[in-house]
Amino acid sequence: MRSKRSGKHELTNSDIAELLAIEAESANRTLQRALRRAGRAAFSWPVEAAELQRQGRSLTEFAGIGPFLEKLPKRWMADPPAMNSAAEIRRDFFTWSKTQAILERHPGWRTGLRGDLQMHTEWSDGSGTVRAMAEAAQARGYEYIAITDHGKGLKIAGGINEIELEEQGREIGELNREFAKAGSAFRVLRSIEMNLDTSGAGDMEPKALAKLDIVLGAFHSALRRTDDQTERYLGALRNPRLHILGHPRGRIFNYRLGLKADWPKVFALGAKLDKAVEIDSYPDRQDLDIRLLKMARESGVRISIGTDAHHPWQLGFIDFGLAAAIRAKIPKDRILNFMSAEGLLEWVAGRRGRGHCH
């Protein structure tokens, strides 16, 4: 724990998120859910609460804050409590304001970005169509996106099977032809978020995966294990169908700490096989976190950035991933999203069948 701050200080949105989480620990179940939801939402609030208050505006403008909950942050800001280090399950998450401050100092990171490599549509658990996601990406000046709806093994998230994946592929093909006819070079890449079991095996048939432009895989089960999970990561990276290992640690703000592993060993194998590990930019994931990204940088493993967006407006979450990459000093030439579509597909072609390395 770091020492408490002395004297009056202005609370940040990060401080408010921590205080809401602490308040939830002693609240009744209904209020607890509301407090936790507000705490998670605090990371994507568009401005600092203190600034909103200075403008004489209500904190109810913020997601997760209603008239009842508003009383708490107002009271805390009027008389700021001493703040200790956040609990580990809530540590090292950027707020939106922090990401903007970082990106303002590094404007080339936004302008040089070519695409977003994780998002979901109505085909699984998203709420936007493929077209809507594509049009939102075009509006951001991207050259491509990868549609990564969940594979069939994750039924709770509406995972799609091989037949549905083929149907989605036809929809994507038609959309790409429409863009090309209109003179646009923008491209929707066929992909999937393959569900990985604890051995690193995927949930989709190899023939179906071979038709995709790029394959992302992620763990969605046994994510609260406290023992070392290095072997499952090594197994995933050795999977010859996988190109990107999604949200590797599996952490979620104030909900799940994430898995433990010998991360230098994991990243070293990723670098050896020339696979990529992901920065999931969803605000309450931010996974890989800065500590692990610094280890990843040292290993030389490639990095992929995806918003994990479930709606077109959430493509803006890419800023969390960019800020993390900047803070961890990841070179742009190690980040897939700064490749052209042609360069990215050439990299994938070189990875086809790569695995089983010891």
ZIGI-V36156 format. One record per residue. N is the residue number from 1. SS is DSSP state (a for helix, b for strand, c for the rest). NEAR is the number of other C-alpha atoms within 8 Angstrom. D_LAST is the distance of its C-alpha to the last C-alpha in Angstrom with 2 decimals. Layout:
n & ss & near & d_last
N & SS & NEAR & D_LAST
N & SS & NEAR & D_LAST
This chain:
n & ss & near & d_last
1 & c & 4 & 39.51
2 & c & 5 & 41.20
3 & c & 5 & 44.94
4 & c & 7 & 47.20
5 & c & 8 & 48.77
6 & c & 5 & 52.38
7 & c & 4 & 55.20
8 & c & 6 & 55.31
9 & c & 6 & 52.39
10 & c & 7 & 51.61
11 & c & 11 & 49.08
12 & c & 9 & 46.23
13 & a & 12 & 44.79
14 & a & 12 & 41.78
15 & a & 9 & 44.26
16 & a & 12 & 45.99
17 & a & 13 & 42.76
18 & a & 11 & 42.13
19 & a & 8 & 45.76
20 & a & 12 & 45.68
21 & a & 12 & 42.61
22 & a & 8 & 44.38
23 & a & 10 & 47.54
24 & a & 13 & 45.69
25 & c & 7 & 44.72
26 & c & 7 & 48.37
27 & c & 8 & 49.55
28 & c & 7 & 50.43
29 & a & 6 & 47.96
30 & a & 6 & 49.57
31 & a & 9 & 49.90
32 & a & 13 & 46.44
33 & a & 9 & 44.90
34 & a & 9 & 47.06
35 & a & 13 & 46.20
36 & a & 12 & 42.44
37 & a & 9 & 42.75
38 & a & 13 & 44.82
39 & a & 14 & 42.38
40 & a & 12 & 39.52
41 & a & 10 & 41.91
42 & a & 15 & 42.94
43 & a & 15 & 39.85
44 & a & 8 & 41.00
45 & c & 13 & 44.72
46 & c & 6 & 45.95
47 & c & 8 & 47.84
48 & c & 10 & 48.18
49 & a & 9 & 50.44
50 & a & 10 & 52.61
51 & a & 8 & 53.26
52 & a & 12 & 54.17
53 & a & 10 & 56.56
54 & a & 7 & 58.14
55 & c & 6 & 58.86
56 & c & 6 & 60.72
57 & c & 8 & 58.41
58 & c & 7 & 57.31
59 & a & 11 & 53.83
60 & a & 10 & 54.05
61 & a & 7 & 52.98
62 & c & 8 & 49.46
63 & c & 9 & 47.20
64 & c & 11 & 47.31
65 & c & 12 & 50.54
66 & c & 8 & 53.77
67 & a & 7 & 57.20
68 & a & 6 & 56.43
69 & a & 9 & 53.09
70 & a & 11 & 54.49
71 & a & 8 & 56.62
72 & a & 7 & 53.65
73 & a & 9 & 52.19
74 & a & 8 & 55.77
75 & a & 9 & 56.62
76 & a & 10 & 53.53
77 & a & 10 & 54.22
78 & a & 6 & 57.87
79 & c & 7 & 56.99
80 & c & 11 & 53.35
81 & c & 5 & 51.86
82 & c & 7 & 49.85
83 & c & 7 & 46.14
84 & c & 9 & 43.37
85 & c & 7 & 39.67
86 & c & 8 & 38.33
87 & c & 6 & 36.49
88 & a & 6 & 32.70
89 & a & 12 & 32.58
90 & a & 10 & 34.86
91 & c & 8 & 33.70
92 & c & 6 & 32.78
93 & c & 12 & 33.92
94 & c & 11 & 35.85
95 & c & 13 & 39.22
96 & a & 12 & 40.42
97 & a & 10 & 42.89
98 & a & 8 & 40.22
99 & a & 12 & 38.13
100 & a & 9 & 41.31
101 & a & 8 & 42.16
102 & a & 10 & 38.78
103 & a & 13 & 38.95
104 & a & 7 & 42.55
105 & c & 6 & 41.43
106 & c & 7 & 38.74
107 & c & 8 & 40.46
108 & a & 6 & 38.31
109 & a & 9 & 35.37
110 & a & 8 & 37.35
111 & a & 6 & 38.88
112 & c & 7 & 35.70
113 & c & 9 & 33.78
114 & c & 13 & 33.29
115 & b & 11 & 32.23
116 & b & 15 & 30.91
117 & c & 13 & 27.68
118 & c & 15 & 28.27
119 & b & 14 & 31.54
120 & c & 18 & 33.17
121 & c & 16 & 36.32
122 & c & 10 & 38.81
123 & c & 12 & 36.45
124 & c & 12 & 34.69
125 & c & 13 & 35.77
126 & c & 11 & 37.05
127 & c & 9 & 40.76
128 & c & 12 & 40.92
129 & c & 9 & 40.82
130 & a & 10 & 38.44
131 & a & 7 & 41.47
132 & a & 9 & 42.31
133 & a & 12 & 38.84
134 & a & 10 & 38.99
135 & a & 8 & 42.48
136 & a & 11 & 41.63
137 & a & 13 & 38.75
138 & a & 10 & 41.14
139 & a & 7 & 43.60
140 & c & 6 & 41.02
141 & c & 7 & 40.67
142 & c & 13 & 37.16
143 & c & 12 & 36.03
144 & b & 13 & 33.73
145 & b & 14 & 32.38
146 & b & 13 & 29.69
147 & b & 15 & 31.02
148 & c & 13 & 28.44
149 & c & 15 & 30.34
150 & b & 17 & 28.65
151 & b & 14 & 27.16
152 & c & 13 & 28.97
153 & c & 8 & 27.06
154 & c & 11 & 28.82
155 & a & 7 & 32.38
156 & a & 5 & 33.82
157 & a & 8 & 33.18
158 & c & 11 & 34.59
159 & c & 15 & 31.32
160 & b & 13 & 31.95
161 & c & 9 & 31.04
162 & a & 10 & 30.25
163 & a & 7 & 33.98
164 & a & 8 & 34.71
165 & a & 10 & 31.82
166 & a & 9 & 33.41
167 & a & 8 & 36.79
168 & a & 9 & 35.52
169 & a & 9 & 34.13
170 & a & 8 & 37.64
171 & a & 8 & 39.12
172 & a & 12 & 36.78
173 & a & 8 & 37.56
174 & a & 8 & 41.27
175 & a & 10 & 41.02
176 & a & 11 & 39.19
177 & a & 8 & 41.88
178 & a & 8 & 44.53
179 & a & 12 & 43.12
180 & a & 10 & 42.96
181 & a & 7 & 46.52
182 & c & 6 & 47.68
183 & c & 6 & 46.24
184 & c & 7 & 43.35
185 & c & 7 & 39.95
186 & c & 11 & 38.42
187 & b & 10 & 35.70
188 & b & 12 & 34.28
189 & b & 12 & 30.65
190 & b & 12 & 29.62
191 & c & 13 & 26.81
192 & c & 13 & 26.12
193 & b & 14 & 24.80
194 & b & 13 & 22.62
195 & b & 15 & 22.66
196 & b & 14 & 19.30
197 & c & 11 & 19.36
198 & c & 9 & 17.72
199 & c & 9 & 14.69
200 & c & 14 & 14.27
201 & c & 10 & 16.14
202 & c & 9 & 19.09
203 & c & 11 & 22.76
204 & c & 11 & 23.80
205 & c & 7 & 23.89
206 & a & 7 & 21.64
207 & a & 6 & 24.92
208 & a & 11 & 26.35
209 & a & 10 & 23.44
210 & a & 7 & 23.49
211 & c & 6 & 27.04
212 & c & 10 & 26.23
213 & c & 9 & 26.14
214 & c & 12 & 23.30
215 & c & 14 & 21.47
216 & b & 14 & 21.22
217 & b & 16 & 19.82
218 & b & 12 & 20.68
219 & b & 12 & 20.99
220 & c & 10 & 24.59
221 & c & 6 & 24.67
222 & c & 6 & 24.24
223 & c & 10 & 24.55
224 & c & 8 & 26.71
225 & c & 7 & 24.32
226 & c & 6 & 24.73
227 & c & 5 & 21.88
228 & b & 8 & 18.44
229 & c & 11 & 16.56
230 & a & 12 & 13.27
231 & a & 7 & 11.36
232 & a & 10 & 13.45
233 & a & 10 & 12.62
234 & a & 11 & 8.85
235 & a & 11 & 9.87
236 & a & 14 & 12.41
237 & a & 15 & 10.57
238 & a & 13 & 8.34
239 & c & 12 & 11.87
240 & c & 11 & 12.99
241 & c & 11 & 16.51
242 & c & 13 & 16.11
243 & c & 12 & 17.16
244 & b & 12 & 18.45
245 & b & 15 & 17.63
246 & c & 13 & 21.24
247 & c & 14 & 22.99
248 & c & 11 & 19.84
249 & c & 9 & 21.71
250 & c & 14 & 24.23
251 & c & 13 & 27.20
252 & b & 11 & 30.79
253 & c & 12 & 33.74
254 & c & 10 & 35.62
255 & c & 7 & 34.02
256 & b & 11 & 30.40
257 & c & 12 & 28.61
258 & c & 10 & 25.11
259 & c & 13 & 21.88
260 & b & 10 & 20.41
261 & c & 8 & 16.86
262 & c & 9 & 15.21
263 & a & 9 & 15.84
264 & a & 9 & 14.91
265 & a & 8 & 11.30
266 & a & 12 & 11.53
267 & a & 13 & 13.34
268 & a & 11 & 11.21
269 & a & 10 & 8.28
270 & a & 14 & 11.34
271 & a & 13 & 12.70
272 & a & 8 & 9.89
273 & a & 12 & 10.03
274 & c & 9 & 13.75
275 & c & 15 & 14.35
276 & b & 13 & 17.27
277 & b & 14 & 18.21
278 & b & 15 & 21.83
279 & b & 15 & 24.99
280 & b & 16 & 27.00
281 & c & 16 & 30.53
282 & c & 12 & 32.46
283 & c & 13 & 34.75
284 & c & 9 & 33.88
285 & c & 12 & 30.10
286 & c & 14 & 29.44
287 & b & 13 & 25.71
288 & c & 12 & 23.77
289 & c & 11 & 26.43
290 & a & 11 & 27.34
291 & a & 7 & 25.65
292 & a & 9 & 22.20
293 & a & 12 & 23.03
294 & a & 11 & 23.76
295 & a & 11 & 20.32
296 & a & 11 & 18.91
297 & a & 11 & 21.30
298 & a & 6 & 20.14
299 & a & 10 & 16.50
300 & c & 10 & 17.87
301 & c & 16 & 16.32
302 & b & 13 & 18.81
303 & b & 11 & 21.33
304 & b & 13 & 23.23
305 & b & 17 & 26.59
306 & b & 15 & 28.21
307 & c & 17 & 31.42
308 & c & 10 & 30.67
309 & b & 15 & 34.33
310 & c & 12 & 36.25
311 & c & 12 & 39.45
312 & a & 10 & 40.36
313 & a & 7 & 41.71
314 & a & 9 & 38.42
315 & a & 12 & 36.92
316 & a & 7 & 38.54
317 & a & 12 & 35.89
318 & a & 13 & 33.78
319 & a & 11 & 35.58
320 & a & 14 & 33.68
321 & a & 15 & 30.36
322 & a & 12 & 31.90
323 & a & 11 & 33.45
324 & a & 10 & 30.22
325 & a & 11 & 28.47
326 & a & 9 & 31.52
327 & a & 8 & 31.68
328 & c & 11 & 28.03
329 & c & 8 & 28.73
330 & c & 12 & 26.06
331 & c & 6 & 26.91
332 & a & 6 & 28.20
333 & a & 7 & 26.18
334 & a & 10 & 22.97
335 & b & 13 & 24.62
336 & a & 11 & 24.54
337 & a & 12 & 28.08
338 & a & 11 & 29.60
339 & c & 11 & 28.49
340 & c & 9 & 31.06
341 & a & 10 & 30.58
342 & a & 7 & 30.06
343 & a & 8 & 27.47
344 & a & 10 & 25.58
345 & a & 10 & 25.66
346 & a & 8 & 24.57
347 & a & 8 & 21.48
348 & a & 11 & 20.82
349 & a & 7 & 21.44
350 & a & 6 & 18.77
351 & a & 12 & 16.21
352 & c & 8 & 17.34
353 & c & 6 & 14.71
354 & c & 10 & 11.82
355 & c & 9 & 8.83
356 & c & 7 & 6.46
357 & c & 5 & 3.80
358 & c & 2 & 0.00
